[in-house]
Amino acid sequence: MKSVFAWLLLLTCSAISYAASPIQNLLERIDKGSSQKFIIEEIASEKDFFELDQQGDKIVVRGNNPVNIATGINWYLKYYAGIHLSWNGMTAKLPDTLPAVSRKERHETDMKYRYDLNYCTFSYTMAFWDWERWEKEIDWMALHGINMPLALVGTEGVWYNVLKKLGYDEEEISRFVPGPGFMAWWLMNNLEGWGGPVSKNWYRQQIELQQKILKRMREYGIEPVLPGYSGMIPHNVNEKLGLDVTPPDNWGAFRRPAFIQPTDPRFEEIAALYYKEMEKLYGKAKFYAMDPFHEGGSVEGVDLDAAGKAIMKAMKRENPEAVWVIQAWQANPREAMIKNLNAGDLVVLDLFSESRPQWGAPSTWQRPDGYGKHDWIYCMLLNFGGNVGLHGKMAHVIDGFYDAKEQSKGSTLKGVGMTMEGSENNPVMFELLTELPWRAERFSKDAWLRDYVFARYGARDTVLEQAWEILSNSVYNCPAESTQEGTVESVFCARPKEDVTTVSTWSHTTMYYDPADVMKAATMFLSVADQYRGNNNFEYDLIDIVRQAVTEKGRIVQKAVTAAYRAGNPDAVEALSEQFLNLILLQDELLGTRPEFRLGTWINRARSLGKTEEEKDLYEWNARVQITTWGNREAADNGLLDYAHREWNGLLKDYYYMRWKRYFDRLKQVMQGENPAPIDFYALEESWITQHNPYSSEAQGDAIDTAKKVFEQAGI
């Protein structure tokens, strides 16, 4: 028996010795067998760095931790091999012999924090992700240097356990925890219960998923930012727990959870219970995210200084080394709440640095003294609601970062962050942002783009370089002073009316570029398309850029319809409205060639998480309502309608087309002298939301052939 035990021990030790490293596993997921083409060297260093070198026919990648090594691998793949791994493709076929590194290349950074994700991303993009999709995302994070991502999955499981121990029953918990499409706003203390109730199956699978996510992150050395506790509690806390809490106000049409003041004697008790249950499921964290008083949360009667200290004390009791991560958004964080906290205990996410910086730069939300002694992160928000559309401030994002590094008010800058509300779009902007920490000197967007074209498509191509230069000076050159919330929205997605300036209530978009530039760039992409047939990145970008060109054409035609209507020209209204509707159908056909732009991908992910038909139907309803009305009639009518609209195949044909067709039919009735009743658009929208007709997630049609056809038939 003793010899058998010794043999088993030896076998176990041998397995541990030869277990693949996280970097080897990453390389194998990119391309099976590719780990044999690299030599990986982890070297201790207080300075974050990666280094590229050559040894024989193998590429040497050195770094001081797995994330920085992965960043080096990504840098090599992009700028030596012409291979770009992105959301639209995380695998590639590496050449048998890798291009040589002729001279050692080293990059260092003192930006120790590289942050990823917004609360909203977990709902607008990630609500229905499974482990397969999360595994790709964590690899993407490592390859792009992310070492500090928000990690919210499975928080509902913590709350379930907390509320059970506080005496809440199943029905009461179900009225507090929302559906999967709305978890983000619950965790930001904006609403409770909407979209639920979720089943016990949901809690179990999300806990299991989060445990896998955290395990993989920690293998890489990535430090997850777990949600901390700052006072949220169900709205009926007074009657349930006998607490004297001011009744919560509303967030738009939704009732907020209650808020226990951190100075309340029972705050420590509930916070301790919360952290205990969090640790049981997910372990301790180095970082905890908390955003009390988010988006209009009342601070009336709150001793902000005492509240900040109490929140910090509860977190530090869980982990004395922990750091509080807080979003700078609107009035948050209140200066009085953070000014007396110790330096090093707080990291502020300057959430919208490219448009509303608060670190001290001139801004509509400027804080004259920035964040004082506290560390902060330069963040790019870029995308609101997960809306589809080309958009960015390419040159300004570069200059804003280096300006912050050079100015005294930015002296506590410690990193960069992606804080998009929705991801899987505009890959060029996220690629740019994640490279900023690794480039010691200010650089030109034009020079960077020439290298990006090689990395993205694997070739030096002057036509594509010129096309990207046009885009970078137009749609990706939103004015620095603009505060619009993302892309100039697609008129196809708007609830119809005569004058369409925006789709969502809060977008405040203006046409800051010449649409002809987008159309010209699309023409240039189409001119070389046959050379890149089968190139995944090229075909994705081609579809996206042609989509934008069709959108621009639609905007022109819709204005023409309105002009003809006002001029009393029924024949022109008839012809132009048919042209507009045909553009919607052409756009639908174009986007159907890529799974990333298909409604079926979104809905099928939602349904796949359900264990029963009832669960599948609920998750599909969450998926449908979030990207359309967002809430009930009251919520839709009070600002949330189409906030998360998407130019997607299936949604264009069955939802947006339906609304515009009904609107144009009414215009014709009016021009014929009839007096039709106003259209109840919400009733039309709700009828689609409650359906369960299937949508395929499989791409249909050849991307290049379809793009050529659509471009020609759209008359661009």
N, C-alpha and C positions, 0 to 999 in steps of 0.2 A: 504493500500500500504506500509505503514511504517513497519507493522508487517511482511509482506511478505519479504521485504528487509532485516529485521533483521534475519529472518529464513534462507534466502539464505546466509547471511554473516556467521551465525553460522555453516551452513552446509559446507561452504567453509573452514572455520577454522578447522573444524573437519577433513575434508579430508586431509588438510595439516599436521595436527598433526599425523595422522595415515598413512601417505604416507610411503611406503617402502623406506628404505635407499639404497644407491647404493650397499652396501655390501649384504643386504638381497636379492636384485634383482640378484646380481651375483650368490649367492648360489642357488637361484631358477633356474637360467639358467643352472647351473652345474647339479643339480638333484632336480626336483620339490619336495618341502616339506622339503628340507635339511636345510633351514634357521631356522627351529624350533629346530634343534639339536645343535645350537650354541648360545652362549651369546656374543654379540659384545659390546666392551667398548672402546670408543674413549676418550683418556686422553691427556690433553694439556701437551706438552713437547717440549723444544727447541731441544732436542736430538731425532733423528729419531730412533724409536724402534718398535718392536712387542714382544708380550708376550703370551705364551700359558699356560693355567691353566685349572682346572677342578672345576665344581660346580654341585654337584649331578651327573646326567647322561649326563650333557651337557658340551661341550667344550667351554671354555672361550678364546676368542682372543682379546687381547688389543693392541692398537697402538695409535700413535699420529695423524694419519690422515688415510683416507680410503685406500690409496695405501699401507701403511705399514701394516694395518690390513689385506688387501688382501694377502700381502706377507706372513703374519703369517698363514693365512688359507692354503695357498699353501704349506708352510713348514709342517704344521700338516698333510695335506692330503698325502704328499709324505712320510714322515718319521715316521708317526704313523699308517696311514691307508693303505699305499702301493698303493696310487692312484696318477698317474702322468698325469696331463693335459698338452697336447702339441698340436702343430699344427695339428697332425694327429688325434686328438680327444679332444674336449673341454667339453665333458659331461662324467659323470660316475655315476654308481649306488652306493651310499653310503650305508654301512651296517646299519641295523635298530638301533643297538647300536654301537656307535662309540668307537674305542679303547681309553682307558682313558689316560689322561696326569697325570702320577703318581707324577711328581714333576714339579713345575713351571719352565718354560724354557723362557729365555729372550735373545733377540739379539738386539744389538745397532749398529749404524754406524755413522761415521762422513763424509761418502761419500754422500754428499747432492744431487749430480746430478747422476741420472741413466738414461742414454740416449739410444734412440733407433732409428734406421733406417739411411739409406744412401739415397741420392737422387735417386740412381740407383734402390733401392728396389721398389720404386714407379712405375718403368717401368718393371723391370725384373720379379717382382712377383705380384705387386698390381695393374697393369694397368687396369684390368677389374673387380676389386672387387666391389660388391654391399654392401648395408648396412648389410645384414645378415653376410657376411664374415668379414666386418669391426667390427661388434659388438663382434664377437669372438676374434678378434685380440686385441681390447681394453681391453677385459677381461683378455687375456693372458698377456698384458702389466702390468695391475694392479697386477695380481697374481705373477708376477716376479719383482715387485718393480719399474717398469719403471715410472718415474715422469716427463720425459722431452723428448717426442718423436718429431721427425720432422713431420710436418703436411703440406703436399704440395697439397693435393687434392683441386681442384677448383681454383687454382691460375690463370688458364687461364681465369676464369670469371673476376677476378680483372683486368687483362691485357686488356680484351675486353672493359671494361668500361673506363679504362685509355686511350686507343688508340682512342676510340670514342670521348672523350673529347679533345684529341689533334688534331682531325680533320681527322683521318684515316677512310676510308670507309670499308664496309664489305669485299670486295675483298682484300684490302690491309692487313686487319687483318688476313684473312684466309691464306695469304702467310707468315705470321709471326708465328702464333700458329701452332705447329706440331700435328701429330696424337697421339692417346692415348698411343701407344707403345713407344713413344720417348720424352715424356714430360720432363723426368729427365734431358736430355742433353740440352734441351732448357733452363731449369731453371738454369743450370750451365753455360750458355752463350756459349755453344759449337755449336749449330746449330739453325736454324729457319725453320719452315714450313714443314719439312720432315714428311711424313705420313699423312698429312692433305688433304683437309681442314675438320675440324670438323663442325658439324651443330649447330644451335641454341639449338636443343634438348640436345646436349652434354653439352653445357655451363650450361643450366638449371639444368640438373640432377646432374652434378658434384658440383654445388653450393649447391644444396639441400643436397647432400651426405656429403660435408664438414661441413655443419652446424650441421648435426646429429652427425658426428664424434666429433666435438669440444664440442658440448653440453654434450656428454657422458664423454669425457675426463675431462671436467671441473666439472662434477658431482663427479668424483673420486678425484678431486684436482690435476689432472695431468695438467702440464703447457705445452701446445703445443708450438713448435718452428715453427713460421710462416716464410715464405720467405720474407726477407726485400729487400730494393732497394739499389743497388750499382752502377747503371749506364747503365744497359742493355736497348737497344732501337732498333727498326728495322733498318736494314742495310741502308735503303734509307732515313735516318733521315736528311741528308744534303739537299736533294731536297724537302723533305716534310715539314720540320720545319725550314729550313734555317740555320741549325747549321753547323759549320765548324768542322766536326768530321773526323778523319783519317779513311779511308775505312777499314772495318774489314778484318782480315786475315782469313785463313781457319783452321778448325779443321778436319784434314784428308781430306776427300773428300767433307766435308760440309762447307758452308759459315757460319761464325759466325754472330751473331747479332752485331750491332755497340755498341760502349761503349762511353758514355758521361763522360768525366773526371769529377770527383766529384768537381773539382775546377772551372768548367765551370759555368757561372752565371745562366744558365737555369737548372742546376742539382737540385738545391733546389726546384725549381718550380715543376719539374717532380716528384721528390721524394715525395714532399708534396702531390701531386695529387695521387700518388701510395698509400701512407699510408692512405689517406682519403678514397679511394675506398676499400682498404683492410679492414679498420675498419667498413665501412658500411656493408660489407658482413659478416665479421667474428670477429669483435670486436678487442680490443687492445690485445697485447700479452706481456708477460714478456720477451720472447726470440725471436730474429729474426736471421735467417740464411742468411749469405751472403758470397760468395766466388769469389770476383773479380779476374780476371787473371787466372782462372782455366785452368789447363792442357795446358800450353803454351800460354795463353793469353798475348798479348804484353804489356809491361810496358814502352816501349820506349817513352820518353818525358813526363812521368808521375811523378809528385812530389808525391812520395808514402806517405810521412809524411802528406802532406796536404790532400791527397785523403782519408787516414784513418780517419783523423779528420772530414772531410766533411761527410763521410758516417755515422760516429758515431753521428754527430750533427743532421743529418736528422732523424735518428732513435730516438734520444733522444727528438726531437721536438714532435714526435708522442707519446712517453711514456718516461718521464724522468727516470723511474725506469728500463727501458728495458736494456737487455744485448745482445751483439752481439755474435753469435755462428759461429765459422769459422773452416773449415777443414784444418788440417795440411796434405797436400798432395803435393808431389814434392816440388817446391820452395815456395808454399803457406803455411801459410801467410808470405808475405815478411816482414822481420824484421823491415825495415824502416817504414812500414805501421802501425805497431802495437806498436812499442817501446815507443811512447809518449802518448799512450792512457792510461787512468786511470785504475789502478788495480781494479778489480771487475766489470768493464764494458765489459770485453771480456772473453769468454770461448773458449778454443782451443780444438778441437777434435783431439787427437793424433790417426789418422784414422786407422793406420796399426801397432798398438803397438806390436803385436806378431811377426812382421817380419821387419818392417822399423820404429822403434820408433824414434821420433824426440825430445822427452822430455829431452834428455841428455844422455841416455844410448848409448853404442857403436852401430853403425848402419851405413848402407850405406847412409842414409839420416840424419845422426846425426846433431843436433844443439848443439854445445859445451855448450852453456849456457841455453839450453832448451827454455822455454817460458818466462824466467825472472820472472817478478812479476805477470804474468797473470795466472788465473786458467786454468786447463786443465783436460781432461778426458781420462782415459786409455781405448782404444777401441780395439775390435777384428773385423777384416774385414772378414777373413776366406774364404768367398765365392765370387768368381768373376763371373759375367755373369749369375748367377743362375744355373751354371753347376751342374749336379748330380754326386755325388761321395763322398765316405768317406774321411775325411781329417781333420787334426787339429794338434795343438801343445799343447796337453793337459797339460803335466807337465810344459812346458815353460810358458803357459798363467798364471798358478798359480804363479810360481816363479817371472815372470816379474812384476806382480801386487805388490807383497810384496816387491820386490826389489825397485820399484818406491816409495812405501810408506816410505821406510827406508833411501833413498838417498836424499841428500840435493837438488840436481837438480830437484827432484820430489816433493819438499816440497809444491808446490801449487796444487798437485793432489787433485781433488774434486769429483771424481766419476769414474764410469765405463760406457762403451757404446758398443752397438752392431751396427756395421757399415757395415754389410754384403751387398753386391750388390744384392744378391738374398736370400730369406729366405725359410722356409718350407723344410729344410734339416738339417742333422746333429744335431738333437735336443740335443744330449748329450753335445755338446760344448756350446750351448747357455744356457743350464741349469747350467753348470759349471760357466760360466762368471757371470751370474746374481746372483749367490750366493756369489761371492767374497766380496762384501761390508759387508755382514752380518756375515762373519767369521773373528773373531778378530785376530786369529793366523794362520800362514802358516800351510798348511795341506798337506797330502799325496794324490796323485791322486788315489792310490790303495785303500786306506781306503774309499775315497769318492765314488769310483766306486762300492764298495760292497754295500753301502747304496743306490746308484743310481739303482742298479739292483732290490733291494727291492721296491724302489719307482716306478720304471718303470713297473715292472711285477707283483708286489704284493706278491712276495715270496722270501725267502732266498734260492738261488739255486747255489750250488758250481760250477756246470757246466757252467752256464751263467756268473758267476763271473770270472771264468778262461777264458772264451771266450772273455769277455770284457777286461781282463788284457792283453791278447794277442793283441787285437786290439789297446789298449792304448800304447803298446810298439812297434807298427809297423805303421799302416796307420794313427793312431792318435798321432804319435811321429815324425812328420816332424822336421828335424833339426832346432835348434833355429836360426842358421845363414841363413837358406834358405829364399829367397825372392820370391819363386814361387807363382803364383797367383791362389791359390786354389788347388783342387784335381789334382792328376795325371790323365790326361784326358783319356776318353774311346776311344780306337782306332776305335770302331764301328762308332763314330761320326765324324771321320776325313775325309776330302776330300782325296780320295785315292791317294797313291803314294807308291813307293817301301819302303822308310824308313819313318816311322811315329814316330816322337818323341813328337809332340804336336798336338792338334786340332786347338786351337786358336793361333793367331800370338804372343800374348804377354805373354803366360802362362809360358814359360821357365821351364816346369816341368821336374823333374828327378825322377827316381825310387829310392826312399829313404827307401823302406821297402822290405821285402821278400814277394812276392805274395803268397807263400805257407802258410804264417801266416793267411792271409785273408781266404784262402781255409780251413784251419784248424778250424778257428773260425766259418765259415759257417757249417762245418761238426758237430761241437759241438751244434750249434743252432738246426740243423736238428735232432740231437740225442734226444732232449727233446721236440721236436715240438708238439707231440701229447698231452703232458701234458698241453700245453698252447693253445690248439685249441679254438678259439673264443676270446682270449685275444688280444684286438685291438693293443696295443703297441707292443706286441711280434710279431704279424703277420706283422706289418709294418717293424720292425727291421729285421725280418727274410728275407723278400723280398729284403730289401735294402742290406743286407750283402751277400745274395746269388747273387744278381745282381752284386755286386762288384767282387765276385769270378768268375762269368761268364766273366766279363770284363777282369780279369787277364788272363783267359784262352784264350780269343780272342786275346790279345796282343801277346801271345806265338805263336798262330797259324798263325797270320799275318806275323810274322817274318819268320816263316817256309815257307810260300808261297814265300816270296821274296828270301829266300835262294835257294829254288827249282828252281825258275825262273832263277836266276843267274847261277845255275849249269846246266841249259839246260835240265831239267827233266820235260817234259810235263805231264807225268802221275801223278807225285807228285803234280804239280801245280793244275791239275784237281781235285785231291782228297782233297787237303788241302784247296783250294778255296771253294769247296762245304762244307767242314767242317766249315769254317769261316762263310759262308752265313747262314748255319744252326744255328750257335751260335747266330747270329743276330735275327733269327726268334724265337729261344728259349727264348732269352732275352725279346723280344716283348711279348711273351705269359706270361712269369713270371710277368712282370710289369703290365700287364692288370688286375691282380687280385687286384690292389689297385687304387682307383681313384686319389690319389696324384701323381701317375706315368703315368697318361693317358693324351695323347695329347688332347683328347676330353674335359677334364676338362678345359684346357686353352682356346681352341677355342670356346667352348660353352659359357663360361663366356663372351668372347669378343662379340659374336653374340647377347647374351641376352641383352646387353646394347643398341643395336640399336633399334630405333623406326620404321625405314623403312628398306626395303631390301637393299637399297643403303647404309645406315648406317651400317647395319649388315655386308655387304660385305667389307666395308672399314675397320671396326674393325677387321674382320677376317684376312684381308690382313696384317694389322699391327701386329697381333698375329703371323702370319706365317713368315713374313719377319724378325721380330726381332730375332727369335730363329734360323734363317738360315743364309741368306746373310747379314743381318742387314741393308743393304742399297742397292743401285743400283750396277751395275757391277763395277764402279770405286771404290765405298766404299768397296765392297767385295775384290777386288784385292789389296786394300791398307790397309789391316790389320784387317778389322772388320768381315770378313767371319767367321761364326761359333763361334764368341766370346760368344754368349749366347746359345750354343748347349745344348741339353737336351737328356739324355738317357730316353726316354719316349715310352710307348706303342703307336703304330700308327706312330710315327715319325721314329722309327727304321725300321718298316716293309715297309713303303711307301717311305721314303726319303733316309735314310742312306743305306738300302739294295739296292735301285735303283742305287746309285752311285757306290757301291762296285761291284755289278753285272756287270755294264757297264765296269768298270775297269778290272775285271777279264776276261771278254769276249775279251777285247782288248789284254791283255797279251797272251791269247791263239792264237789270230790271228797273233801276232808277232812271236810266237814260231813256227807257221806253215809257216813262211816265207813271210807273207803278210806285207804290209806297210800301216796300217790304219792311217787315219787322227787323230791328237790329239783330245782328248775328250774336248768338250766345256762344262765343268761342270756347268758354270753359267747358260747356256741355260737350262740344265736339272733341275737345282734348281729353276729357275724362273718359269718353267712350273708347278712345284708343288705348288709354292707360290700363283699362280693366280687361283688355283682350289678352289672349294667350296664343295668338297665331304664331307659328314658328318662323324664325329667321335663320338662315344659314350663316355660319362663320367662315365657310370655305370661299376663297377667292374665285371669281368667275371672270373669264375672258383674259386675253393677253394685255398686259399693262401698256405696252408701247403701241400696239395697234389700236387699242381703245382710246388712248390719249390722242393719237393723231386724228381719229374719227371725230371725237368729241370736240376737239379744238376747231376742226373745219366746220362741223355742223353748227357749232355755237356762233360762228361768224365772227371770230375774234381776229 
